[in-house]
């Protein structure tokens, strides 16, 4: 009797574990890592005209971005110059990586997409005082404004195991 119950118990436990995994995975379907549908606060928007050219500077504690937009309906040509703030350039020799995204939003601030603008690696802050980029984007329908999101890491760059590292980012979505 003991030996005949073992395969039955083994089959039941496998079935139970399988059902638990399926329940867990179906619950994870509601998790979304896409920024679409999230909201950006109005204070982070840069309004876009339907056509024409627009220039400005977007600044925060990590960087300054002088930009130029040229919009023709759904096409947006964006060029810019990124200068890292003194808190980065005066404290760290190397920006190990940096990535900048454009975040188109509708008139209610809902995120329509997240589009990569530029990436850089191993930027020497002593010699490379700025990063220039140009990109042509196809904007989603109903784009009323744009926001910026970025992430980066700076370090002292002395080659030793010690030294400071600073991760910096702006992710205006909620």
PyMOL CGO cylinders between C-alpha atoms (Angstrom):
from pymol import cmd
from pymol.cgo import CYLINDER

trace = [
    CYLINDER, 0.00, 0.00, 0.00, 2.81, 2.32, 0.86, 0.3, 1, 1, 1, 1, 1, 1,
    CYLINDER, 2.81, 2.32, 0.86, 4.50, 1.87, -2.53, 0.3, 1, 1, 1, 1, 1, 1,
    CYLINDER, 4.50, 1.87, -2.53, 1.29, 2.43, -4.53, 0.3, 1, 1, 1, 1, 1, 1,
    CYLINDER, 1.29, 2.43, -4.53, 0.55, 5.74, -2.73, 0.3, 1, 1, 1, 1, 1, 1,
    CYLINDER, 0.55, 5.74, -2.73, 3.95, 7.22, -3.58, 0.3, 1, 1, 1, 1, 1, 1,
    CYLINDER, 3.95, 7.22, -3.58, 3.32, 7.70, -7.36, 0.3, 1, 1, 1, 1, 1, 1,
    CYLINDER, 3.32, 7.70, -7.36, -0.13, 9.14, -6.62, 0.3, 1, 1, 1, 1, 1, 1,
    CYLINDER, -0.13, 9.14, -6.62, 1.32, 11.63, -4.11, 0.3, 1, 1, 1, 1, 1, 1,
    CYLINDER, 1.32, 11.63, -4.11, 4.11, 12.54, -6.52, 0.3, 1, 1, 1, 1, 1, 1,
    CYLINDER, 4.11, 12.54, -6.52, 1.62, 13.18, -9.34, 0.3, 1, 1, 1, 1, 1, 1,
    CYLINDER, 1.62, 13.18, -9.34, -0.63, 15.27, -7.08, 0.3, 1, 1, 1, 1, 1, 1,
    CYLINDER, -0.63, 15.27, -7.08, 2.26, 17.39, -5.82, 0.3, 1, 1, 1, 1, 1, 1,
    CYLINDER, 2.26, 17.39, -5.82, 3.50, 18.01, -9.37, 0.3, 1, 1, 1, 1, 1, 1,
    CYLINDER, 3.50, 18.01, -9.37, 0.00, 18.98, -10.44, 0.3, 1, 1, 1, 1, 1, 1,
    CYLINDER, 0.00, 18.98, -10.44, -0.32, 21.33, -7.45, 0.3, 1, 1, 1, 1, 1, 1,
    CYLINDER, -0.32, 21.33, -7.45, 3.06, 22.97, -8.16, 0.3, 1, 1, 1, 1, 1, 1,
    CYLINDER, 3.06, 22.97, -8.16, 2.14, 23.34, -11.84, 0.3, 1, 1, 1, 1, 1, 1,
    CYLINDER, 2.14, 23.34, -11.84, -1.15, 25.01, -10.90, 0.3, 1, 1, 1, 1, 1, 1,
    CYLINDER, -1.15, 25.01, -10.90, 0.65, 27.40, -8.54, 0.3, 1, 1, 1, 1, 1, 1,
    CYLINDER, 0.65, 27.40, -8.54, 3.13, 28.38, -11.26, 0.3, 1, 1, 1, 1, 1, 1,
    CYLINDER, 3.13, 28.38, -11.26, 0.31, 28.95, -13.75, 0.3, 1, 1, 1, 1, 1, 1,
    CYLINDER, 0.31, 28.95, -13.75, -1.60, 31.11, -11.25, 0.3, 1, 1, 1, 1, 1, 1,
    CYLINDER, -1.60, 31.11, -11.25, 1.53, 33.14, -10.53, 0.3, 1, 1, 1, 1, 1, 1,
    CYLINDER, 1.53, 33.14, -10.53, 2.29, 33.65, -14.21, 0.3, 1, 1, 1, 1, 1, 1,
    CYLINDER, 2.29, 33.65, -14.21, -1.26, 34.69, -15.04, 0.3, 1, 1, 1, 1, 1, 1,
    CYLINDER, -1.26, 34.69, -15.04, -1.09, 37.25, -12.23, 0.3, 1, 1, 1, 1, 1, 1,
    CYLINDER, -1.09, 37.25, -12.23, 2.15, 38.62, -13.68, 0.3, 1, 1, 1, 1, 1, 1,
    CYLINDER, 2.15, 38.62, -13.68, 0.44, 39.40, -16.97, 0.3, 1, 1, 1, 1, 1, 1,
    CYLINDER, 0.44, 39.40, -16.97, -0.94, 42.54, -15.39, 0.3, 1, 1, 1, 1, 1, 1,
    CYLINDER, -0.94, 42.54, -15.39, 2.58, 43.80, -14.67, 0.3, 1, 1, 1, 1, 1, 1,
    CYLINDER, 2.58, 43.80, -14.67, 3.72, 46.21, -17.35, 0.3, 1, 1, 1, 1, 1, 1,
    CYLINDER, 3.72, 46.21, -17.35, 7.22, 47.53, -17.86, 0.3, 1, 1, 1, 1, 1, 1,
    CYLINDER, 7.22, 47.53, -17.86, 6.15, 49.75, -20.75, 0.3, 1, 1, 1, 1, 1, 1,
    CYLINDER, 6.15, 49.75, -20.75, 6.01, 53.47, -19.95, 0.3, 1, 1, 1, 1, 1, 1,
    CYLINDER, 6.01, 53.47, -19.95, 2.98, 53.91, -22.22, 0.3, 1, 1, 1, 1, 1, 1,
    CYLINDER, 2.98, 53.91, -22.22, -0.08, 55.09, -20.35, 0.3, 1, 1, 1, 1, 1, 1,
    CYLINDER, -0.08, 55.09, -20.35, 1.84, 56.44, -17.37, 0.3, 1, 1, 1, 1, 1, 1,
    CYLINDER, 1.84, 56.44, -17.37, 1.66, 60.15, -16.60, 0.3, 1, 1, 1, 1, 1, 1,
    CYLINDER, 1.66, 60.15, -16.60, 4.26, 62.92, -16.67, 0.3, 1, 1, 1, 1, 1, 1,
    CYLINDER, 4.26, 62.92, -16.67, 3.60, 65.98, -14.48, 0.3, 1, 1, 1, 1, 1, 1,
    CYLINDER, 3.60, 65.98, -14.48, 2.93, 69.16, -16.45, 0.3, 1, 1, 1, 1, 1, 1,
    CYLINDER, 2.93, 69.16, -16.45, 5.96, 70.84, -14.88, 0.3, 1, 1, 1, 1, 1, 1,
    CYLINDER, 5.96, 70.84, -14.88, 8.17, 68.41, -16.87, 0.3, 1, 1, 1, 1, 1, 1,
    CYLINDER, 8.17, 68.41, -16.87, 6.53, 69.05, -20.27, 0.3, 1, 1, 1, 1, 1, 1,
    CYLINDER, 6.53, 69.05, -20.27, 8.00, 71.03, -23.12, 0.3, 1, 1, 1, 1, 1, 1,
    CYLINDER, 8.00, 71.03, -23.12, 5.09, 72.04, -25.36, 0.3, 1, 1, 1, 1, 1, 1,
    CYLINDER, 5.09, 72.04, -25.36, 5.54, 71.29, -29.04, 0.3, 1, 1, 1, 1, 1, 1,
    CYLINDER, 5.54, 71.29, -29.04, 4.12, 73.48, -31.79, 0.3, 1, 1, 1, 1, 1, 1,
    CYLINDER, 4.12, 73.48, -31.79, 2.38, 71.59, -34.63, 0.3, 1, 1, 1, 1, 1, 1,
    CYLINDER, 2.38, 71.59, -34.63, 4.93, 72.93, -37.11, 0.3, 1, 1, 1, 1, 1, 1,
    CYLINDER, 4.93, 72.93, -37.11, 7.97, 75.12, -37.00, 0.3, 1, 1, 1, 1, 1, 1,
    CYLINDER, 7.97, 75.12, -37.00, 11.11, 75.55, -34.96, 0.3, 1, 1, 1, 1, 1, 1,
    CYLINDER, 11.11, 75.55, -34.96, 11.54, 75.89, -31.22, 0.3, 1, 1, 1, 1, 1, 1,
    CYLINDER, 11.54, 75.89, -31.22, 14.69, 76.23, -29.08, 0.3, 1, 1, 1, 1, 1, 1,
    CYLINDER, 14.69, 76.23, -29.08, 15.29, 76.24, -25.38, 0.3, 1, 1, 1, 1, 1, 1,
    CYLINDER, 15.29, 76.24, -25.38, 17.31, 74.92, -22.48, 0.3, 1, 1, 1, 1, 1, 1,
    CYLINDER, 17.31, 74.92, -22.48, 16.23, 72.25, -20.03, 0.3, 1, 1, 1, 1, 1, 1,
    CYLINDER, 16.23, 72.25, -20.03, 18.25, 72.24, -16.81, 0.3, 1, 1, 1, 1, 1, 1,
    CYLINDER, 18.25, 72.24, -16.81, 18.26, 70.27, -13.57, 0.3, 1, 1, 1, 1, 1, 1,
    CYLINDER, 18.26, 70.27, -13.57, 20.80, 69.33, -10.90, 0.3, 1, 1, 1, 1, 1, 1,
    CYLINDER, 20.80, 69.33, -10.90, 22.62, 66.82, -13.16, 0.3, 1, 1, 1, 1, 1, 1,
    CYLINDER, 22.62, 66.82, -13.16, 22.83, 68.49, -16.55, 0.3, 1, 1, 1, 1, 1, 1,
    CYLINDER, 22.83, 68.49, -16.55, 21.86, 71.24, -18.92, 0.3, 1, 1, 1, 1, 1, 1,
    CYLINDER, 21.86, 71.24, -18.92, 20.37, 70.38, -22.31, 0.3, 1, 1, 1, 1, 1, 1,
    CYLINDER, 20.37, 70.38, -22.31, 20.27, 73.10, -24.97, 0.3, 1, 1, 1, 1, 1, 1,
    CYLINDER, 20.27, 73.10, -24.97, 17.85, 71.80, -27.61, 0.3, 1, 1, 1, 1, 1, 1,
    CYLINDER, 17.85, 71.80, -27.61, 16.41, 72.75, -30.96, 0.3, 1, 1, 1, 1, 1, 1,
    CYLINDER, 16.41, 72.75, -30.96, 13.18, 71.20, -32.27, 0.3, 1, 1, 1, 1, 1, 1,
    CYLINDER, 13.18, 71.20, -32.27, 11.98, 71.38, -35.85, 0.3, 1, 1, 1, 1, 1, 1,
    CYLINDER, 11.98, 71.38, -35.85, 8.52, 69.84, -36.22, 0.3, 1, 1, 1, 1, 1, 1,
    CYLINDER, 8.52, 69.84, -36.22, 6.70, 69.04, -39.41, 0.3, 1, 1, 1, 1, 1, 1,
    CYLINDER, 6.70, 69.04, -39.41, 3.46, 67.26, -38.49, 0.3, 1, 1, 1, 1, 1, 1,
    CYLINDER, 3.46, 67.26, -38.49, 4.52, 63.86, -37.06, 0.3, 1, 1, 1, 1, 1, 1,
    CYLINDER, 4.52, 63.86, -37.06, 8.24, 64.34, -37.74, 0.3, 1, 1, 1, 1, 1, 1,
    CYLINDER, 8.24, 64.34, -37.74, 10.44, 65.98, -35.10, 0.3, 1, 1, 1, 1, 1, 1,
    CYLINDER, 10.44, 65.98, -35.10, 14.09, 66.75, -35.71, 0.3, 1, 1, 1, 1, 1, 1,
    CYLINDER, 14.09, 66.75, -35.71, 15.75, 67.31, -32.38, 0.3, 1, 1, 1, 1, 1, 1,
    CYLINDER, 15.75, 67.31, -32.38, 19.33, 68.36, -31.88, 0.3, 1, 1, 1, 1, 1, 1,
    CYLINDER, 19.33, 68.36, -31.88, 20.99, 69.25, -28.64, 0.3, 1, 1, 1, 1, 1, 1,
    CYLINDER, 20.99, 69.25, -28.64, 24.06, 69.74, -26.53, 0.3, 1, 1, 1, 1, 1, 1,
    CYLINDER, 24.06, 69.74, -26.53, 24.28, 68.10, -23.11, 0.3, 1, 1, 1, 1, 1, 1,
    CYLINDER, 24.28, 68.10, -23.11, 26.58, 69.59, -20.49, 0.3, 1, 1, 1, 1, 1, 1,
    CYLINDER, 26.58, 69.59, -20.49, 26.94, 67.76, -17.20, 0.3, 1, 1, 1, 1, 1, 1,
    CYLINDER, 26.94, 67.76, -17.20, 26.55, 69.87, -14.06, 0.3, 1, 1, 1, 1, 1, 1,
    CYLINDER, 26.55, 69.87, -14.06, 29.48, 70.88, -11.88, 0.3, 1, 1, 1, 1, 1, 1,
    CYLINDER, 29.48, 70.88, -11.88, 28.44, 68.36, -9.22, 0.3, 1, 1, 1, 1, 1, 1,
    CYLINDER, 28.44, 68.36, -9.22, 29.40, 65.67, -11.76, 0.3, 1, 1, 1, 1, 1, 1,
    CYLINDER, 29.40, 65.67, -11.76, 32.30, 67.24, -13.68, 0.3, 1, 1, 1, 1, 1, 1,
    CYLINDER, 32.30, 67.24, -13.68, 34.03, 68.59, -10.57, 0.3, 1, 1, 1, 1, 1, 1,
    CYLINDER, 34.03, 68.59, -10.57, 33.73, 65.33, -8.63, 0.3, 1, 1, 1, 1, 1, 1,
    CYLINDER, 33.73, 65.33, -8.63, 34.12, 62.57, -11.21, 0.3, 1, 1, 1, 1, 1, 1,
    CYLINDER, 34.12, 62.57, -11.21, 36.59, 62.00, -14.02, 0.3, 1, 1, 1, 1, 1, 1,
    CYLINDER, 36.59, 62.00, -14.02, 34.50, 59.58, -16.09, 0.3, 1, 1, 1, 1, 1, 1,
    CYLINDER, 34.50, 59.58, -16.09, 30.85, 59.26, -17.01, 0.3, 1, 1, 1, 1, 1, 1,
    CYLINDER, 30.85, 59.26, -17.01, 30.78, 55.50, -17.51, 0.3, 1, 1, 1, 1, 1, 1,
    CYLINDER, 30.78, 55.50, -17.51, 27.48, 55.55, -19.39, 0.3, 1, 1, 1, 1, 1, 1,
    CYLINDER, 27.48, 55.55, -19.39, 24.72, 57.98, -20.21, 0.3, 1, 1, 1, 1, 1, 1,
    CYLINDER, 24.72, 57.98, -20.21, 21.41, 57.47, -22.04, 0.3, 1, 1, 1, 1, 1, 1,
    CYLINDER, 21.41, 57.47, -22.04, 18.81, 60.12, -22.92, 0.3, 1, 1, 1, 1, 1, 1,
    CYLINDER, 18.81, 60.12, -22.92, 15.20, 59.43, -23.97, 0.3, 1, 1, 1, 1, 1, 1,
    CYLINDER, 15.20, 59.43, -23.97, 12.44, 61.63, -25.36, 0.3, 1, 1, 1, 1, 1, 1,
    CYLINDER, 12.44, 61.63, -25.36, 9.04, 61.00, -23.79, 0.3, 1, 1, 1, 1, 1, 1,
    CYLINDER, 9.04, 61.00, -23.79, 6.15, 62.20, -26.01, 0.3, 1, 1, 1, 1, 1, 1,
    CYLINDER, 6.15, 62.20, -26.01, 2.95, 62.92, -24.05, 0.3, 1, 1, 1, 1, 1, 1,
    CYLINDER, 2.95, 62.92, -24.05, -0.60, 63.86, -25.02, 0.3, 1, 1, 1, 1, 1, 1,
    CYLINDER, -0.60, 63.86, -25.02, -2.51, 66.92, -23.80, 0.3, 1, 1, 1, 1, 1, 1,
    CYLINDER, -2.51, 66.92, -23.80, -3.35, 65.14, -20.51, 0.3, 1, 1, 1, 1, 1, 1,
    CYLINDER, -3.35, 65.14, -20.51, 0.27, 64.13, -19.87, 0.3, 1, 1, 1, 1, 1, 1,
    CYLINDER, 0.27, 64.13, -19.87, -0.20, 60.45, -20.74, 0.3, 1, 1, 1, 1, 1, 1,
    CYLINDER, -0.20, 60.45, -20.74, 2.97, 58.85, -22.07, 0.3, 1, 1, 1, 1, 1, 1,
    CYLINDER, 2.97, 58.85, -22.07, 2.63, 57.81, -25.71, 0.3, 1, 1, 1, 1, 1, 1,
    CYLINDER, 2.63, 57.81, -25.71, 6.12, 56.34, -26.15, 0.3, 1, 1, 1, 1, 1, 1,
    CYLINDER, 6.12, 56.34, -26.15, 9.72, 56.49, -24.96, 0.3, 1, 1, 1, 1, 1, 1,
    CYLINDER, 9.72, 56.49, -24.96, 12.25, 57.09, -27.73, 0.3, 1, 1, 1, 1, 1, 1,
    CYLINDER, 12.25, 57.09, -27.73, 16.03, 56.87, -27.35, 0.3, 1, 1, 1, 1, 1, 1,
    CYLINDER, 16.03, 56.87, -27.35, 17.85, 60.04, -28.39, 0.3, 1, 1, 1, 1, 1, 1,
    CYLINDER, 17.85, 60.04, -28.39, 21.48, 59.35, -27.58, 0.3, 1, 1, 1, 1, 1, 1,
    CYLINDER, 21.48, 59.35, -27.58, 23.79, 57.10, -25.59, 0.3, 1, 1, 1, 1, 1, 1,
    CYLINDER, 23.79, 57.10, -25.59, 27.42, 57.57, -24.65, 0.3, 1, 1, 1, 1, 1, 1,
    CYLINDER, 27.42, 57.57, -24.65, 30.04, 55.54, -22.82, 0.3, 1, 1, 1, 1, 1, 1,
    CYLINDER, 30.04, 55.54, -22.82, 33.29, 56.45, -21.09, 0.3, 1, 1, 1, 1, 1, 1,
    CYLINDER, 33.29, 56.45, -21.09, 33.01, 60.21, -21.35, 0.3, 1, 1, 1, 1, 1, 1,
    CYLINDER, 33.01, 60.21, -21.35, 36.08, 61.93, -19.90, 0.3, 1, 1, 1, 1, 1, 1,
    CYLINDER, 36.08, 61.93, -19.90, 34.71, 64.99, -18.11, 0.3, 1, 1, 1, 1, 1, 1,
    CYLINDER, 34.71, 64.99, -18.11, 38.05, 66.82, -18.32, 0.3, 1, 1, 1, 1, 1, 1,
    CYLINDER, 38.05, 66.82, -18.32, 38.19, 66.82, -22.12, 0.3, 1, 1, 1, 1, 1, 1,
    CYLINDER, 38.19, 66.82, -22.12, 34.68, 66.03, -23.32, 0.3, 1, 1, 1, 1, 1, 1,
    CYLINDER, 34.68, 66.03, -23.32, 32.82, 68.94, -21.81, 0.3, 1, 1, 1, 1, 1, 1,
    CYLINDER, 32.82, 68.94, -21.81, 29.62, 68.30, -23.77, 0.3, 1, 1, 1, 1, 1, 1,
    CYLINDER, 29.62, 68.30, -23.77, 27.74, 65.69, -25.79, 0.3, 1, 1, 1, 1, 1, 1,
    CYLINDER, 27.74, 65.69, -25.79, 26.06, 66.66, -29.06, 0.3, 1, 1, 1, 1, 1, 1,
    CYLINDER, 26.06, 66.66, -29.06, 23.29, 64.69, -30.72, 0.3, 1, 1, 1, 1, 1, 1,
    CYLINDER, 23.29, 64.69, -30.72, 20.77, 64.93, -33.55, 0.3, 1, 1, 1, 1, 1, 1,
    CYLINDER, 20.77, 64.93, -33.55, 17.85, 62.62, -34.07, 0.3, 1, 1, 1, 1, 1, 1,
    CYLINDER, 17.85, 62.62, -34.07, 14.73, 62.52, -36.25, 0.3, 1, 1, 1, 1, 1, 1,
    CYLINDER, 14.73, 62.52, -36.25, 11.68, 61.07, -34.51, 0.3, 1, 1, 1, 1, 1, 1,
    CYLINDER, 11.68, 61.07, -34.51, 8.30, 59.99, -35.75, 0.3, 1, 1, 1, 1, 1, 1,
    CYLINDER, 8.30, 59.99, -35.75, 5.95, 61.21, -33.07, 0.3, 1, 1, 1, 1, 1, 1,
    CYLINDER, 5.95, 61.21, -33.07, 2.87, 59.20, -32.08, 0.3, 1, 1, 1, 1, 1, 1,
    CYLINDER, 2.87, 59.20, -32.08, -0.49, 60.75, -32.98, 0.3, 1, 1, 1, 1, 1, 1,
    CYLINDER, -0.49, 60.75, -32.98, -1.82, 63.25, -30.39, 0.3, 1, 1, 1, 1, 1, 1,
    CYLINDER, -1.82, 63.25, -30.39, 1.66, 64.29, -29.20, 0.3, 1, 1, 1, 1, 1, 1,
    CYLINDER, 1.66, 64.29, -29.20, 1.27, 67.67, -27.51, 0.3, 1, 1, 1, 1, 1, 1,
    CYLINDER, 1.27, 67.67, -27.51, 4.51, 67.91, -25.54, 0.3, 1, 1, 1, 1, 1, 1,
    CYLINDER, 4.51, 67.91, -25.54, 7.74, 66.12, -24.83, 0.3, 1, 1, 1, 1, 1, 1,
    CYLINDER, 7.74, 66.12, -24.83, 9.66, 65.37, -21.64, 0.3, 1, 1, 1, 1, 1, 1,
    CYLINDER, 9.66, 65.37, -21.64, 13.16, 64.05, -21.13, 0.3, 1, 1, 1, 1, 1, 1,
    CYLINDER, 13.16, 64.05, -21.13, 14.30, 61.01, -19.18, 0.3, 1, 1, 1, 1, 1, 1,
    CYLINDER, 14.30, 61.01, -19.18, 17.90, 59.92, -18.65, 0.3, 1, 1, 1, 1, 1, 1,
    CYLINDER, 17.90, 59.92, -18.65, 20.16, 57.67, -16.65, 0.3, 1, 1, 1, 1, 1, 1,
    CYLINDER, 20.16, 57.67, -16.65, 23.90, 57.65, -16.15, 0.3, 1, 1, 1, 1, 1, 1,
    CYLINDER, 23.90, 57.65, -16.15, 26.78, 56.68, -13.92, 0.3, 1, 1, 1, 1, 1, 1,
    CYLINDER, 26.78, 56.68, -13.92, 29.89, 58.67, -13.07, 0.3, 1, 1, 1, 1, 1, 1,
    CYLINDER, 29.89, 58.67, -13.07, 33.00, 57.47, -11.26, 0.3, 1, 1, 1, 1, 1, 1,
    CYLINDER, 33.00, 57.47, -11.26, 36.37, 58.77, -10.20, 0.3, 1, 1, 1, 1, 1, 1,
    CYLINDER, 36.37, 58.77, -10.20, 38.23, 56.73, -12.79, 0.3, 1, 1, 1, 1, 1, 1,
    CYLINDER, 38.23, 56.73, -12.79, 41.42, 56.19, -10.81, 0.3, 1, 1, 1, 1, 1, 1,
    CYLINDER, 41.42, 56.19, -10.81, 41.54, 52.51, -11.80, 0.3, 1, 1, 1, 1, 1, 1,
    CYLINDER, 41.54, 52.51, -11.80, 41.60, 51.31, -8.21, 0.3, 1, 1, 1, 1, 1, 1,
    CYLINDER, 41.60, 51.31, -8.21, 38.92, 49.41, -6.39, 0.3, 1, 1, 1, 1, 1, 1,
    CYLINDER, 38.92, 49.41, -6.39, 38.12, 52.41, -4.24, 0.3, 1, 1, 1, 1, 1, 1,
    CYLINDER, 38.12, 52.41, -4.24, 36.71, 55.70, -5.34, 0.3, 1, 1, 1, 1, 1, 1,
    CYLINDER, 36.71, 55.70, -5.34, 33.32, 57.15, -5.65, 0.3, 1, 1, 1, 1, 1, 1,
    CYLINDER, 33.32, 57.15, -5.65, 30.52, 56.19, -7.95, 0.3, 1, 1, 1, 1, 1, 1,
    CYLINDER, 30.52, 56.19, -7.95, 27.37, 58.18, -8.56, 0.3, 1, 1, 1, 1, 1, 1,
    CYLINDER, 27.37, 58.18, -8.56, 24.28, 57.00, -10.39, 0.3, 1, 1, 1, 1, 1, 1,
    CYLINDER, 24.28, 57.00, -10.39, 22.12, 59.84, -11.64, 0.3, 1, 1, 1, 1, 1, 1,
    CYLINDER, 22.12, 59.84, -11.64, 18.77, 59.82, -13.40, 0.3, 1, 1, 1, 1, 1, 1,
    CYLINDER, 18.77, 59.82, -13.40, 15.58, 61.65, -14.24, 0.3, 1, 1, 1, 1, 1, 1,
    CYLINDER, 15.58, 61.65, -14.24, 12.44, 59.55, -14.70, 0.3, 1, 1, 1, 1, 1, 1,
    CYLINDER, 12.44, 59.55, -14.70, 9.47, 61.92, -14.60, 0.3, 1, 1, 1, 1, 1, 1,
    CYLINDER, 9.47, 61.92, -14.60, 6.82, 59.21, -15.06, 0.3, 1, 1, 1, 1, 1, 1,
    CYLINDER, 6.82, 59.21, -15.06, 4.39, 58.09, -12.41, 0.3, 1, 1, 1, 1, 1, 1,
]
cmd.load_cgo(trace, "trace")
